[in-house]
């Protein structure tokens, strides 16, 4: 697969109305940057965001620490820091939600459960040709996924059907897999059970963190989507292969005991270098940007408060 920011070029046939359902956290924002890089300027895009946090993610211990890094610090400290310095966005590789709205002129709405009558009605009003669910918290009901003529597709960060459920890149690393797969599939009434279009593969880097591999697993799935986009732009729904029950396994969010065992074996949920690498790409000059020392200091202060 290609590395960051390299997408195939293709001739536009139809301008599509695309609704993206995603999550407000670091991985969700990075994935949304990639999606908008591929869609915006050629298609009309609307973004529906969620900020739901599972009870298991808010538990004490390692799970809570991971959520602090991937969500709470990002939304409460780091993105506000960046938005204050770049209120109109910037030329950085990646942008905050406010920066994305400024760069692409894309409408974004933060909503609760998409099953709510108001959210269903909102999607009907939008009448998208295509819905993409990428790192979205909620199960999308048939009343919504049946709206677009070209289909509703999920990007699940796990190789289906073997890795259904939550934290699939972590489960792939826990199992010692060589690769982590992001499955592009058609949504149906089940949970990660719809027909599979294609799986994008990321070579797991075990010297990197779960968070780093999680993000790059999503990137592999987005590349698959962009590869198939010309077919959708031609007005054709994608061919997909129905899943069978063979090899199917659903995983819940890892327990504290599982996370501790993973760490004892040398695994890492978050590594400082990985974290700062991601954050640096929200600055115009990356690690060499004039704001980088202050951003590093901000992260250091957050880490210190966690230890105290």
C-alpha positions in Angstrom: 0.0 0.0 0.0 1.0 3.6 -0.6 2.2 5.8 2.3 0.6 8.9 3.7 -1.3 11.2 1.3 -0.7 9.2 -1.9 -4.0 8.4 -3.7 -4.7 7.3 -7.2 -5.9 9.9 -9.7 -9.1 9.3 -11.6 -11.5 11.1 -13.9 -14.6 12.3 -12.2 -17.8 11.0 -13.7 -20.4 12.0 -11.1 -20.4 14.5 -8.3 -21.6 12.5 -5.3 -23.3 13.5 -2.1 -21.2 11.6 0.5 -22.0 11.4 4.2 -19.1 10.4 6.5 -19.9 9.1 10.0 -16.8 9.3 12.2 -15.6 9.9 15.8 -14.1 12.8 17.6 -10.7 11.5 18.7 -7.2 11.3 17.3 -7.7 8.3 15.1 -11.0 9.5 13.9 -9.6 12.9 13.0 -6.6 11.4 11.2 -8.9 9.1 9.2 -11.2 12.0 8.4 -8.3 14.0 7.1 -7.5 11.1 4.7 -11.1 10.8 3.6 -11.6 14.5 2.9 -8.3 14.6 1.1 -9.7 12.0 -1.3 -13.3 13.4 -1.6 -13.3 17.1 -1.1 -13.1 19.3 -4.1 -14.8 16.7 -6.3 -17.8 15.7 -4.2 -20.3 17.3 -1.8 -19.4 15.9 1.7 -21.2 16.1 5.0 -19.7 14.8 8.2 -21.7 13.4 11.2 -19.5 13.0 14.3 -20.0 11.2 17.5 -18.2 11.4 20.9 -19.5 8.3 22.7 -17.2 6.6 25.1 -17.7 3.0 26.2 -18.0 2.3 30.0 -15.0 -0.1 29.5 -12.9 2.7 28.1 -13.6 4.9 31.2 -12.6 2.2 33.6 -9.5 2.7 35.8 -6.1 1.6 34.6 -4.6 1.2 31.2 -7.9 1.6 29.3 -8.5 5.0 30.9 -4.9 6.0 30.1 -5.3 5.1 26.4 -8.6 7.1 26.2 -6.8 10.1 27.8 -4.2 10.1 25.0 -6.5 9.3 22.0 -9.5 11.4 23.0 -9.6 13.5 26.2 -6.3 15.3 25.8 -6.9 15.8 22.1 -10.3 17.4 22.4 -9.7 19.3 25.7 -6.1 20.5 25.3 -4.3 19.8 22.1 -6.8 20.7 19.5 -7.8 23.9 21.4 -4.1 24.8 21.5 -3.8 24.3 17.7 -7.0 26.1 16.9 -5.9 29.1 19.0 -2.8 29.4 16.9 -4.3 28.5 13.5 -7.9 29.8 13.7 -8.2 29.7 9.9 -6.5 26.4 9.6 -3.0 26.0 8.2 -0.9 24.2 5.5 -0.1 21.3 7.9 -0.3 17.7 6.8 -3.3 17.1 9.1 -5.9 19.5 10.5 -8.2 19.6 13.5 -11.9 19.5 12.9 -12.1 23.3 12.8 -9.2 23.3 10.4 -10.8 20.7 8.2 -14.0 22.8 8.0 -12.0 25.8 7.1 -9.9 24.1 4.4 -12.6 22.1 2.7 -15.8 24.1 3.6 -17.3 20.8 4.8 -20.3 20.9 7.1 -19.9 18.9 10.3 -22.4 18.1 13.0 -21.9 16.4 16.4 -24.9 14.2 17.1 -25.9 11.5 19.5 -27.2 8.0 18.5 -27.9 7.8 14.8 -31.0 5.7 15.7 -32.7 8.7 17.1 -35.6 10.0 15.0 -33.9 13.4 14.6 -30.7 11.8 13.3 -32.5 9.5 10.9 -34.5 12.5 9.6 -31.4 14.5 9.2 -29.8 11.8 7.1 -33.0 11.6 5.0 -32.8 15.3 4.4 -29.2 15.0 3.3 -30.2 12.2 0.9 -26.6 11.1 0.3 -25.6 8.9 -2.6 -23.1 7.2 -0.4 -22.5 6.8 3.3 -19.1 5.9 4.7 -18.8 4.7 8.4 -15.2 5.0 9.6 -14.5 4.9 13.3 -18.1 5.6 14.2 -19.4 4.8 17.6 -23.0 3.8 16.8 -24.7 1.0 15.0 -26.2 2.4 11.8 -29.9 1.2 11.5 -31.5 0.0 8.3 -33.6 3.2 8.2 -30.3 5.0 7.5 -28.0 2.5 5.7 -30.8 1.9 3.1 -30.9 5.5 2.1 -28.0 5.9 -0.4 -28.4 4.3 -3.8 -24.7 3.5 -4.0 -24.7 1.8 -0.6 -23.4 2.3 2.9 -19.9 1.0 3.6 -18.1 0.5 6.8 -14.3 0.5 7.3 -13.8 -1.9 10.1 -10.2 -1.9 11.5 -10.0 -5.7 11.6 -10.0 -8.5 9.1 -13.5 -9.9 9.0 -14.9 -12.3 9.8 -12.1 -13.3 12.2 -11.8 -10.1 14.1 -15.3 -8.6 14.8 -16.0 -6.2 17.5 -13.7 -3.7 19.3 -10.0 -2.9 19.3 -9.2 -5.3 16.4 -5.7 -4.0 15.8 -4.9 -4.6 19.5 -6.3 -8.1 19.1 -4.2 -8.7 16.0 -1.1 -7.6 17.9 -2.1 -9.7 21.0 -2.3 -12.7 18.7 1.1 -12.0 17.1 -0.4 -11.5 13.6 2.0 -10.2 10.9 -0.7 -7.9 9.5 -3.7 -6.0 10.7 -6.6 -5.7 8.2 -9.1 -3.0 7.6 -12.3 -4.4 6.0 -14.4 -2.4 3.6 -17.8 -4.0 3.8 -21.5 -3.2 3.1 -23.5 -2.5 6.2 -26.4 -4.8 7.0 -28.6 -5.3 10.0 -25.9 -7.3 11.8 -22.7 -6.2 13.6 -19.7 -6.4 11.3 -21.6 -9.1 9.3 -22.2 -7.4 5.9 -20.7 -8.5 2.5 -17.0 -7.8 2.1 -15.7 -5.6 -0.7 -12.0 -5.9 0.1 -9.5 -5.9 3.0 -6.7 -3.4 3.2 -3.6 -4.7 5.0 -1.1 -3.0 7.2 2.1 -4.6 8.3 2.1 -4.5 12.0 5.1 -2.7 13.6 5.7 -4.3 16.9 8.2 -1.7 17.9 5.3 0.8 17.6 2.3 1.3 19.8 -1.2 0.0 19.5 -2.4 3.5 18.8 0.1 3.9 15.9 -0.9 0.6 14.4 -4.6 1.4 15.0 -4.3 4.6 12.9 -2.3 2.9 10.1 -4.8 0.1 9.9 -7.5 2.7 9.2 -5.2 4.2 6.6 -5.0 0.8 4.8 -8.8 0.6 4.6 -9.1 4.2 3.3 -6.7 3.3 0.5 -9.0 0.4 -0.4 -11.9 2.8 -0.5 -10.1 5.3 -2.7 -9.1 2.4 -5.1 -12.8 1.6 -5.5 -14.0 5.2 -5.7 -14.0 5.4 -9.5 -16.6 2.6 -9.6 -18.8 4.6 -7.3 -18.2 7.8 -9.3 -19.4 5.9 -12.3 -22.7 5.4 -10.5 -22.2 1.7 -9.7 -22.5 0.0 -6.3 -19.5 -2.2 -5.4 -19.4 -5.9 -5.7 -19.1 -7.6 -2.4 -18.8 -11.2 -1.1 -21.2 -12.4 1.6 -19.6 -13.4 4.8 -20.1 -16.9 6.2 -20.0 -17.9 9.8 -16.7 -19.8 9.4 -13.9 -18.4 11.5 -16.1 -15.6 12.9 -15.1 -14.3 16.3 -16.4 -11.3 18.2 -14.1 -9.5 20.7 -15.2 -7.1 23.4 -13.1 -4.2 24.7 -9.9 -5.6 26.3 -10.0 -6.0 30.1 -7.4 -4.5 32.4 -6.0 -8.0 32.9 -5.6 -8.5 29.1 -4.0 -5.1 28.7 -1.6 -5.8 31.6 -0.6 -9.1 30.0 0.0 -7.4 26.7 2.3 -4.9 28.4 4.2 -7.6 30.3 5.0 -9.2 26.9 6.6 -6.0 25.7 3.6 -4.4 24.0 2.9 -0.7 24.1 -0.5 1.1 24.1 1.0 4.5 23.5 4.6 5.5 23.0 5.8 9.1 23.4 7.6 9.1 20.1 4.5 7.8 18.2 2.3 10.3 19.9 4.4 13.3 19.1 4.9 12.1 15.6 1.2 12.2 15.0 0.8 15.6 16.7 3.7 17.1 14.8 1.8 16.6 11.6 -0.8 19.1 12.7 1.9 21.7 12.5 2.9 23.3 9.1 6.6 22.4 9.6 6.1 19.2 11.5 8.7 18.3 14.1 10.7 21.3 13.0 7.9 23.8 13.5 8.4 26.7 15.8 5.4 25.6 17.8 6.7 22.1 18.4 8.6 22.8 21.6 5.5 24.3 23.2 3.3 21.4 22.0 5.8 19.0 23.5 5.7 20.9 26.7 1.9 20.7 26.7 2.0 16.9 26.3 4.7 16.7 29.0 2.6 18.6 31.4 -0.4 16.3 30.7 1.8 13.3 31.3 3.1 14.8 34.5 -0.5 15.4 35.8 -1.3 11.7 35.0 1.7 10.5 37.1 0.9 12.8 40.1 
